[in-house]
Amino acid sequence: MKVALISDIHSNLPAFEAVLKDIRAEGADQIIFLGDAATLGPQPKETLDLLRALDCVCIMGNHDAALLDLTRAADLQIGASLFPALAWGHSLLAETDLDFLRSFLPTCELDLGTISMLCFHGSPRSNIDMVLSNTADEVMDGYFADQSADILAGGHTHVQMFRQRGLQAIINPGSVGSAFMEPFLYNGITPRLIPWAEYALVRAENGGWSVDLRRVPFDTEAACRALEAGNNPSRDWWLSQYR
C-alpha cells in the first residue's frame, strides 16, 4: 500500500498540481492532507476546490482553524503581519468552502496492515505544537504520550523530517506550497522559501515499510503570475522568494 502525505499547501495551486501529478505517477493508493490549505498564497478558492475534489482525509491545521474564526488568529500562532493576507483569503471563500474546512479532523489513525500511522498537524495534542529534529525528548514525550502508532505523521513546520522515537518514527512531509529553508522559530526572522513542492510517500509492504521524502519542481512563474493578477497583501514577499 502506498500513502501520500501532503501538508501546508497555503494556496499555492501550481505547487499543489505538481505534487498531485507526481503522486499519480507513483501510483499512490491514498492521499492524506495534514492541514493548512488555503491561506497566505495566491489562489485560496482554487486550492480548496482541488483539495475537495480529491475526497481524501483532511486534518485541521492552525491556519484552517483561523479561517473559520479570524479572531483566533493570534492564539493559533499566526503573526500579526499575516493578518491582512489571512483576511484577504477569507474574503474569497464561500460558505460552502468554510463548510468543507469544518469537516477537517483533528487527527486520523490508519491501519496499514502490520503497522499503523497516526496523522495530525502539529502534534496529536495541538495543531500549533512544533516537532523539529532537535525538539527535546521530554517535550516529545508530552506531545506523544499514550500514542502507540508505529508512524507519527504531521506537518506545520514546513521542513521535511524523519526522526526516530524509540520504536516509533516521526515523519514530516514538508510543505507543498511554501517549503522553508529553515524552521520558523517565532524569533522575528522571516523564513526563506525553497522553490520546490514537498510531500512524502509511505510504502507498507511485505510486513515492513519505507518512506520517501520527495521534492518536486513546480512552475514558480505560474505562481508569480497568479500573485500579480490578485490583490494578495503578501504578494511582494512571495514574488521576492520566487524571483
PASEBA-1860 file (N, C-alpha, C; in nm, 3 decimals):
! residues 243
1> MKVALISD> 0.085/-0.120/0.000/0.000/0.000/0.000/0.088/0.124/0.000 ~ 0.050/0.223/-0.080/0.122/0.349/-0.086/0.031/0.463/-0.040 ~ 0.078/0.539/0.058/0.002/0.652/0.110/0.085/0.779/0.091 ~ 0.028/0.877/0.021/0.092/1.006/0.002/0.049/1.101/0.113 ~ 0.146/1.163/0.178/0.120/1.262/0.282/0.152/1.400/0.227 ~ 0.052/1.487/0.226/0.072/1.624/0.180/0.032/1.720/0.292 ~ 0.097/1.834/0.298/0.068/1.929/0.405/0.102/2.070/0.361 ~ 0.040/2.167/0.425/0.078/2.308/0.412/0.085/2.353/0.266
9> IHSNLPAF> -0.030/2.343/0.200/-0.040/2.387/0.060/-0.037/2.539/0.052 ~ -0.104/2.605/0.143/-0.106/2.751/0.155/-0.137/2.822/0.022 ~ -0.241/2.773/-0.045/-0.297/2.842/-0.162/-0.203/2.851/-0.281 ~ -0.101/2.766/-0.284/-0.008/2.765/-0.397/-0.054/2.656/-0.494 ~ -0.142/2.693/-0.583/-0.204/2.595/-0.673/-0.105/2.528/-0.768 ~ -0.012/2.602/-0.833/0.083/2.532/-0.920/0.166/2.427/-0.848 ~ 0.206/2.456/-0.724/0.283/2.358/-0.646/0.196/2.236/-0.613 ~ 0.071/2.260/-0.579/-0.023/2.153/-0.547/-0.044/2.063/-0.669
17> EAVLKDIR> -0.063/2.123/-0.785/-0.084/2.046/-0.907/0.039/1.962/-0.941 ~ 0.158/2.017/-0.919/0.281/1.941/-0.947/0.295/1.821/-0.856 ~ 0.262/1.837/-0.728/0.267/1.726/-0.634/0.167/1.618/-0.671 ~ 0.045/1.658/-0.706/-0.056/1.559/-0.743/-0.015/1.482/-0.868 ~ 0.049/1.547/-0.962/0.098/1.478/-1.081/0.200/1.373/-1.043 ~ 0.290/1.406/-0.951/0.391/1.311/-0.907/0.329/1.196/-0.828 ~ 0.232/1.228/-0.744/0.162/1.124/-0.666/0.095/1.024/-0.758 ~ 0.030/1.074/-0.862/-0.037/0.984/-0.956/0.064/0.898/-1.032
25> AEGADQII> 0.177/0.958/-1.068/0.280/0.882/-1.139/0.337/0.771/-1.051 ~ 0.340/0.793/-0.920/0.391/0.693/-0.825/0.287/0.588/-0.790 ~ 0.163/0.609/-0.831/0.058/0.511/-0.808/0.013/0.501/-0.664 ~ 0.005/0.613/-0.593/-0.040/0.611/-0.453/-0.183/0.561/-0.443 ~ -0.209/0.481/-0.341/-0.344/0.428/-0.317/-0.431/0.525/-0.239 ~ -0.369/0.614/-0.162/-0.445/0.703/-0.075/-0.365/0.830/-0.052 ~ -0.436/0.942/-0.035/-0.375/1.070/-0.001/-0.430/1.115/0.133 ~ -0.342/1.162/0.219/-0.382/1.222/0.346/-0.330/1.365/0.348
33> FLGDAATL> -0.419/1.460/0.373/-0.380/1.600/0.384/-0.366/1.636/0.532 ~ -0.250/1.693/0.569/-0.218/1.718/0.709/-0.241/1.862/0.754 ~ -0.312/1.941/0.674/-0.355/2.071/0.723/-0.288/2.192/0.660 ~ -0.355/2.308/0.674/-0.315/2.439/0.621/-0.328/2.443/0.469 ~ -0.452/2.459/0.426/-0.483/2.451/0.282/-0.480/2.585/0.211 ~ -0.553/2.684/0.261/-0.593/2.796/0.175/-0.570/2.932/0.236 ~ -0.453/2.952/0.295/-0.418/3.086/0.343/-0.285/3.130/0.284 ~ -0.263/3.260/0.283/-0.135/3.327/0.254/-0.100/3.333/0.106
41> GPQPKETL> -0.116/3.225/0.031/-0.077/3.221/-0.109/-0.180/3.282/-0.203 ~ -0.157/3.271/-0.335/-0.235/3.348/-0.433/-0.373/3.294/-0.467 ~ -0.400/3.162/-0.447/-0.524/3.105/-0.501/-0.597/3.018/-0.397 ~ -0.653/3.080/-0.294/-0.720/3.002/-0.189/-0.843/2.926/-0.238 ~ -0.927/2.990/-0.316/-1.050/2.926/-0.362/-1.020/2.807/-0.453 ~ -0.931/2.828/-0.549/-0.896/2.722/-0.643/-0.829/2.604/-0.573 ~ -0.748/2.635/-0.472/-0.680/2.530/-0.396/-0.781/2.444/-0.322 ~ -0.879/2.507/-0.256/-0.981/2.431/-0.185/-1.065/2.348/-0.280
49> DLLRALDC> -1.095/2.402/-0.397/-1.173/2.326/-0.495/-1.101/2.198/-0.534 ~ -0.970/2.207/-0.559/-0.893/2.090/-0.598/-0.880/1.991/-0.483 ~ -0.859/2.042/-0.362/-0.849/1.954/-0.246/-0.980/1.880/-0.222 ~ -1.090/1.951/-0.233/-1.221/1.889/-0.213/-1.245/1.778/-0.316 ~ -1.201/1.799/-0.439/-1.221/1.700/-0.545/-1.145/1.570/-0.518 ~ -1.040/1.575/-0.437/-0.964/1.455/-0.406/-1.042/1.361/-0.315 ~ -1.138/1.415/-0.239/-1.218/1.335/-0.146/-1.128/1.253/-0.053 ~ -1.027/1.317/0.001/-0.930/1.249/0.089/-0.951/1.291/0.234
57> VCIMGNHD> -0.887/1.220/0.325/-0.887/1.259/0.466/-0.814/1.392/0.480 ~ -0.874/1.488/0.549/-0.814/1.619/0.571/-0.804/1.648/0.721 ~ -0.686/1.689/0.764/-0.659/1.722/0.903/-0.666/1.874/0.921 ~ -0.716/1.917/1.035/-0.731/2.060/1.063/-0.597/2.122/1.106 ~ -0.547/2.214/1.024/-0.429/2.291/1.060/-0.465/2.418/1.134 ~ -0.364/2.483/1.189/-0.392/2.608/1.262/-0.444/2.717/1.169 ~ -0.396/2.721/1.045/-0.446/2.821/0.951/-0.588/2.790/0.907 ~ -0.622/2.663/0.894/-0.760/2.626/0.861/-0.854/2.672/0.973
65> AALLDLTR> -0.812/2.649/1.097/-0.893/2.692/1.212/-0.908/2.843/1.215 ~ -0.801/2.915/1.179/-0.807/3.062/1.178/-0.903/3.114/1.072 ~ -0.910/3.047/0.957/-1.005/3.088/0.854/-1.149/3.076/0.903 ~ -1.173/2.981/0.991/-1.307/2.962/1.045/-1.341/3.062/1.155 ~ -1.239/3.124/1.212/-1.261/3.226/1.316/-1.140/3.317/1.317 ~ -1.147/3.427/1.241/-1.034/3.518/1.227/-0.989/3.577/1.360 ~ -1.079/3.584/1.457/-1.043/3.642/1.586/-0.946/3.553/1.664 ~ -0.931/3.427/1.624/-0.842/3.334/1.694/-0.703/3.329/1.633
73> AADLQIGA> -0.676/3.411/1.532/-0.550/3.400/1.459/-0.428/3.410/1.550 ~ -0.425/3.507/1.639/-0.309/3.523/1.727/-0.293/3.403/1.818 ~ -0.401/3.352/1.872/-0.395/3.235/1.959/-0.346/3.111/1.884 ~ -0.365/3.110/1.753/-0.323/2.999/1.670/-0.183/3.021/1.612 ~ -0.109/3.111/1.673/0.031/3.140/1.640/0.049/3.191/1.497 ~ -0.047/3.268/1.451/-0.033/3.336/1.324/0.005/3.480/1.352 ~ 0.120/3.522/1.303/0.173/3.654/1.334/0.087/3.766/1.279 ~ 0.093/3.880/1.346/0.010/3.995/1.307/0.039/4.041/1.164
81> SLFPALAW> 0.163/4.023/1.119/0.197/4.065/0.983/0.123/3.983/0.876 ~ 0.070/3.866/0.916/-0.002/3.780/0.822/-0.152/3.800/0.827 ~ -0.201/3.881/0.922/-0.345/3.901/0.935/-0.409/3.954/0.807 ~ -0.348/4.053/0.738/-0.412/4.104/0.616/-0.427/3.996/0.509 ~ -0.325/3.913/0.489/-0.335/3.805/0.390/-0.437/3.701/0.431 ~ -0.446/3.674/0.560/-0.545/3.580/0.611/-0.686/3.630/0.583 ~ -0.710/3.757/0.614/-0.842/3.816/0.591/-0.874/3.824/0.442 ~ -0.775/3.855/0.360/-0.795/3.859/0.214/-0.838/3.723/0.162
89> GHSLLAET> -0.770/3.617/0.205/-0.807/3.483/0.161/-0.947/3.446/0.206 ~ -0.980/3.481/0.330/-1.114/3.453/0.383/-1.221/3.520/0.298 ~ -1.194/3.641/0.252/-1.294/3.717/0.176/-1.326/3.651/0.042 ~ -1.239/3.564/-0.007/-1.260/3.499/-0.136/-1.335/3.367/-0.125 ~ -1.359/3.320/-0.004/-1.420/3.189/0.016/-1.571/3.201/0.036 ~ -1.642/3.104/-0.017/-1.787/3.096/0.001/-1.818/3.014/0.126 ~ -1.944/3.016/0.168/-1.984/2.939/0.286/-1.962/2.790/0.264 ~ -1.978/2.744/0.140/-1.951/2.603/0.112/-1.804/2.568/0.135
97> DLDFLRSF> -1.716/2.662/0.108/-1.573/2.640/0.135/-1.548/2.629/0.285 ~ -1.612/2.715/0.361/-1.596/2.710/0.507/-1.656/2.582/0.563 ~ -1.766/2.537/0.506/-1.824/2.409/0.548/-1.725/2.295/0.524 ~ -1.656/2.300/0.411/-1.554/2.199/0.383/-1.444/2.202/0.488 ~ -1.398/2.321/0.524/-1.295/2.333/0.628/-1.346/2.277/0.762 ~ -1.473/2.297/0.791/-1.529/2.247/0.917/-1.529/2.095/0.922 ~ -1.521/2.030/0.808/-1.520/1.884/0.804/-1.382/1.825/0.836 ~ -1.280/1.909/0.846/-1.145/1.859/0.872/-1.138/1.797/1.012
105> LPTCELDL> -1.055/1.695/1.027/-1.043/1.620/1.151/-0.921/1.665/1.232 ~ -0.927/1.653/1.366/-0.808/1.686/1.446/-0.694/1.586/1.428 ~ -0.727/1.458/1.418/-0.630/1.352/1.394/-0.699/1.240/1.317 ~ -0.619/1.148/1.264/-0.674/1.030/1.198/-0.572/0.918/1.207 ~ -0.615/0.798/1.245/-0.525/0.683/1.251/-0.559/0.586/1.139 ~ -0.456/0.540/1.068/-0.473/0.449/0.955/-0.412/0.314/0.989 ~ -0.481/0.210/0.948/-0.431/0.073/0.957/-0.367/0.038/0.824 ~ -0.235/0.018/0.825/-0.162/-0.014/0.702/-0.124/-0.161/0.698
113> GTISMLCF> -0.204/-0.244/0.762/-0.176/-0.387/0.765/-0.104/-0.425/0.892 ~ 0.026/-0.443/0.881/0.103/-0.481/1.000/0.149/-0.362/1.082 ~ 0.127/-0.241/1.032/0.166/-0.121/1.106/0.051/-0.021/1.105 ~ 0.060/0.079/1.192/-0.041/0.184/1.199/0.026/0.320/1.186 ~ -0.049/0.418/1.139/0.002/0.554/1.123/-0.098/0.654/1.179 ~ -0.052/0.740/1.268/-0.135/0.846/1.324/-0.101/0.976/1.254 ~ -0.203/1.045/1.201/-0.185/1.170/1.127/-0.241/1.287/1.207 ~ -0.170/1.399/1.202/-0.208/1.520/1.277/-0.143/1.639/1.207
121> HGSPRSNI> -0.159/1.759/1.263/-0.094/1.876/1.203/0.034/1.912/1.279 ~ 0.020/1.966/1.400/0.138/1.998/1.479/0.182/1.881/1.564 ~ 0.091/1.833/1.648/0.107/1.710/1.725/-0.033/1.655/1.749 ~ -0.047/1.534/1.802/-0.180/1.483/1.832/-0.253/1.569/1.936 ~ -0.176/1.645/2.012/-0.231/1.726/2.120/-0.282/1.861/2.072 ~ -0.212/1.922/1.976/-0.245/2.057/1.933/-0.190/2.083/1.793 ~ -0.264/2.160/1.712/-0.215/2.191/1.578/-0.116/2.306/1.575 ~ -0.074/2.356/1.692/0.031/2.458/1.694/0.160/2.408/1.757
129> DMVLSNTA> 0.165/2.283/1.799/0.290/2.228/1.852/0.393/2.216/1.741 ~ 0.520/2.241/1.775/0.630/2.233/1.678/0.714/2.109/1.706 ~ 0.721/2.018/1.612/0.803/1.898/1.624/0.918/1.911/1.525 ~ 1.038/1.931/1.576/1.157/1.950/1.493/1.259/1.841/1.522 ~ 1.363/1.836/1.443/1.466/1.734/1.462/1.539/1.751/1.594 ~ 1.541/1.873/1.648/1.612/1.898/1.774/1.519/1.926/1.891 ~ 1.389/1.898/1.877/1.297/1.914/1.989/1.337/1.818/2.101 ~ 1.343/1.869/2.223/1.390/1.790/2.337/1.303/1.667/2.359
137> DEVMDGYF> 1.366/1.558/2.401/1.294/1.433/2.421/1.180/1.448/2.521 ~ 1.202/1.526/2.626/1.097/1.541/2.726/0.977/1.617/2.671 ~ 1.001/1.709/2.578/0.891/1.779/2.512/0.816/1.681/2.422 ~ 0.891/1.599/2.350/0.829/1.499/2.263/0.744/1.402/2.344 ~ 0.790/1.366/2.464/0.712/1.276/2.548/0.576/1.336/2.582 ~ 0.572/1.469/2.599/0.445/1.534/2.625/0.355/1.535/2.503 ~ 0.414/1.555/2.386/0.336/1.557/2.263/0.274/1.420/2.232 ~ 0.351/1.315/2.258/0.311/1.183/2.210/0.282/1.083/2.321
145> ADQSADIL> 0.252/1.132/2.439/0.216/1.044/2.550/0.096/0.959/2.511 ~ 0.106/0.831/2.540/-0.003/0.734/2.518/-0.031/0.708/2.370 ~ 0.056/0.752/2.280/0.037/0.723/2.138/0.116/0.599/2.099 ~ 0.048/0.500/2.045/0.112/0.371/2.017/0.133/0.344/1.869 ~ 0.091/0.434/1.781/0.106/0.411/1.638/0.253/0.396/1.601 ~ 0.280/0.314/1.500/0.418/0.292/1.456/0.476/0.417/1.388 ~ 0.393/0.485/1.310/0.435/0.604/1.239/0.353/0.722/1.288 ~ 0.421/0.832/1.322/0.356/0.955/1.365/0.382/1.059/1.256
153> AGGHTHVQ> 0.277/1.104/1.189/0.292/1.189/1.070/0.226/1.324/1.091 ~ 0.303/1.431/1.083/0.250/1.566/1.099/0.322/1.665/1.010 ~ 0.266/1.784/0.998/0.324/1.889/0.916/0.361/2.010/1.000 ~ 0.309/2.127/0.962/0.315/2.252/1.039/0.448/2.327/1.028 ~ 0.561/2.258/1.034/0.690/2.328/1.038/0.740/2.371/0.901 ~ 0.685/2.314/0.793/0.729/2.341/0.656/0.871/2.290/0.630 ~ 0.918/2.197/0.711/1.052/2.140/0.697/1.041/1.988/0.699 ~ 1.093/1.921/0.597/1.088/1.776/0.593/1.172/1.715/0.705
161> MFRQRGLQ> 1.124/1.601/0.757/1.194/1.540/0.870/1.160/1.392/0.880 ~ 1.259/1.314/0.918/1.239/1.176/0.963/1.315/1.163/1.094 ~ 1.244/1.127/1.200/1.307/1.117/1.332/1.258/0.993/1.404 ~ 1.352/0.922/1.464/1.316/0.803/1.541/1.281/0.841/1.684 ~ 1.178/0.774/1.739/1.140/0.789/1.880/1.116/0.650/1.936 ~ 1.220/0.588/1.990/1.208/0.450/2.033/1.177/0.362/1.915 ~ 1.069/0.286/1.922/1.027/0.200/1.812/0.943/0.276/1.710 ~ 0.907/0.399/1.741/0.824/0.479/1.651/0.910/0.564/1.558
169> AIINPGSV> 0.849/0.607/1.448/0.913/0.701/1.357/0.822/0.822/1.339 ~ 0.881/0.939/1.336/0.806/1.063/1.316/0.842/1.116/1.177 ~ 0.739/1.143/1.098/0.757/1.190/0.960/0.694/1.328/0.945 ~ 0.766/1.418/0.881/0.707/1.544/0.836/0.731/1.553/0.686 ~ 0.625/1.559/0.604/0.644/1.562/0.458/0.692/1.695/0.405 ~ 0.706/1.796/0.493/0.739/1.930/0.446/0.615/2.002/0.396 ~ 0.636/2.102/0.314/0.525/2.186/0.267/0.509/2.176/0.115 ~ 0.387/2.153/0.072/0.357/2.155/-0.071/0.381/2.295/-0.128
177> GSAFMEPF> 0.326/2.396/-0.061/0.319/2.528/-0.123/0.413/2.634/-0.073 ~ 0.481/2.611/0.041/0.577/2.710/0.090/0.683/2.640/0.175 ~ 0.767/2.565/0.108/0.872/2.490/0.175/0.977/2.587/0.230 ~ 1.009/2.573/0.358/1.103/2.663/0.424/1.247/2.611/0.412 ~ 1.340/2.705/0.400/1.481/2.670/0.402/1.528/2.637/0.543 ~ 1.462/2.697/0.641/1.492/2.669/0.780/1.363/2.683/0.860 ~ 1.352/2.619/0.976/1.227/2.629/1.053/1.197/2.773/1.094 ~ 1.069/2.804/1.103/1.025/2.934/1.155/1.013/2.922/1.307
185> LYNGITPR> 1.098/2.994/1.380/1.109/2.976/1.524/1.046/3.089/1.604 ~ 0.962/3.170/1.540/0.895/3.281/1.610/0.997/3.373/1.677 ~ 1.109/3.395/1.605/1.216/3.478/1.658/1.232/3.609/1.581 ~ 1.130/3.641/1.502/1.133/3.765/1.426/1.201/3.755/1.291 ~ 1.260/3.640/1.261/1.328/3.619/1.133/1.230/3.555/1.035 ~ 1.205/3.622/0.923/1.112/3.571/0.823/1.177/3.455/0.747 ~ 1.110/3.343/0.736/1.170/3.229/0.665/1.186/3.256/0.517 ~ 1.281/3.185/0.457/1.303/3.189/0.313/1.242/3.064/0.251
193> LIPWAEYA> 1.190/3.078/0.129/1.125/2.966/0.062/1.220/2.895/-0.033 ~ 1.201/2.763/-0.043/1.269/2.680/-0.142/1.174/2.665/-0.261 ~ 1.222/2.679/-0.382/1.132/2.670/-0.500/1.102/2.526/-0.539 ~ 1.059/2.446/-0.444/1.020/2.307/-0.465/0.890/2.281/-0.390 ~ 0.815/2.185/-0.439/0.695/2.138/-0.370/0.729/2.005/-0.302 ~ 0.697/1.992/-0.175/0.739/1.876/-0.097/0.620/1.789/-0.056 ~ 0.646/1.659/-0.046/0.549/1.567/0.012/0.622/1.439/0.050 ~ 0.550/1.343/0.110/0.610/1.216/0.148/0.526/1.102/0.093
201> LVRAENGG> 0.592/0.993/0.060/0.525/0.873/0.013/0.564/0.757/0.103 ~ 0.464/0.703/0.175/0.486/0.591/0.266/0.443/0.462/0.196 ~ 0.532/0.365/0.195/0.502/0.233/0.136/0.499/0.130/0.247 ~ 0.389/0.057/0.259/0.377/-0.053/0.355/0.359/-0.182/0.277 ~ 0.456/-0.271/0.286/0.452/-0.394/0.207/0.542/-0.499/0.269 ~ 0.503/-0.626/0.253/0.582/-0.740/0.298/0.615/-0.733/0.448 ~ 0.523/-0.679/0.524/0.541/-0.671/0.668/0.628/-0.557/0.717 ~ 0.684/-0.480/0.624/0.768/-0.365/0.661/0.718/-0.238/0.595
209> WSVDLRRV> 0.796/-0.132/0.605/0.754/-0.007/0.544/0.876/0.079/0.513 ~ 0.855/0.177/0.427/0.959/0.274/0.393/0.892/0.408/0.365 ~ 0.972/0.513/0.362/0.918/0.645/0.332/1.014/0.720/0.241 ~ 0.961/0.785/0.141/1.037/0.877/0.055/0.994/1.019/0.089 ~ 1.090/1.103/0.122/1.064/1.247/0.136/1.098/1.309/0.001 ~ 0.996/1.355/-0.067/1.011/1.392/-0.208/1.005/1.543/-0.228 ~ 1.084/1.592/-0.325/1.079/1.731/-0.369/1.053/1.733/-0.518 ~ 0.951/1.810/-0.556/0.904/1.812/-0.695/0.916/1.955/-0.748
217> PFDTEAAC> 0.976/1.975/-0.864/0.978/2.110/-0.921/0.837/2.152/-0.963 ~ 0.808/2.280/-0.951/0.679/2.331/-0.997/0.699/2.462/-1.070 ~ 0.595/2.507/-1.135/0.601/2.627/-1.219/0.593/2.751/-1.130 ~ 0.709/2.798/-1.085/0.710/2.916/-0.998/0.662/3.041/-1.073 ~ 0.685/3.044/-1.204/0.639/3.161/-1.281/0.487/3.166/-1.285 ~ 0.422/3.048/-1.291/0.275/3.046/-1.287/0.226/3.098/-1.153 ~ 0.295/3.063/-1.045/0.258/3.115/-0.914/0.275/3.266/-0.910 ~ 0.381/3.316/-0.970/0.404/3.461/-0.972/0.297/3.532/-1.054
225> RALEAGNN> 0.257/3.473/-1.165/0.150/3.535/-1.246/0.019/3.540/-1.168 ~ -0.010/3.435/-1.093/-0.132/3.435/-1.012/-0.124/3.543/-0.904 ~ -0.006/3.562/-0.847/0.012/3.667/-0.747/-0.009/3.805/-0.809 ~ 0.046/3.828/-0.926/0.036/3.959/-0.992/-0.107/3.989/-1.035 ~ -0.186/3.884/-1.057/-0.324/3.903/-1.103/-0.419/3.934/-0.988 ~ -0.375/3.916/-0.864/-0.462/3.935/-0.750/-0.417/4.049/-0.661 ~ -0.486/4.062/-0.548/-0.457/4.170/-0.454/-0.408/4.117/-0.319 ~ -0.336/4.006/-0.323/-0.284/3.945/-0.201/-0.191/4.044/-0.130
233> PSRDWWLS> -0.218/4.078/-0.004/-0.132/4.172/0.068/0.012/4.123/0.084 ~ 0.035/3.991/0.072/0.170/3.936/0.084/0.237/3.916/-0.052 ~ 0.180/3.973/-0.155/0.226/3.949/-0.291/0.375/3.979/-0.309 ~ 0.422/4.093/-0.263/0.560/4.133/-0.287/0.658/4.036/-0.222 ~ 0.623/3.986/-0.104/0.712/3.891/-0.037/0.721/3.762/-0.116 ~ 0.606/3.709/-0.159/0.607/3.586/-0.238/0.688/3.604/-0.366 ~ 0.667/3.715/-0.436/0.740/3.739/-0.560/0.890/3.745/-0.536 ~ 0.931/3.805/-0.424/1.075/3.814/-0.393/1.135/3.676/-0.368
241> QYR> 1.055/3.582/-0.321/1.104/3.447/-0.294/1.123/3.366/-0.422 ~ 1.034/3.383/-0.519/1.038/3.301/-0.639/1.104/3.369/-0.757 ~ 1.141/3.495/-0.740/1.212/3.564/-0.849/1.348/3.616/-0.800
END
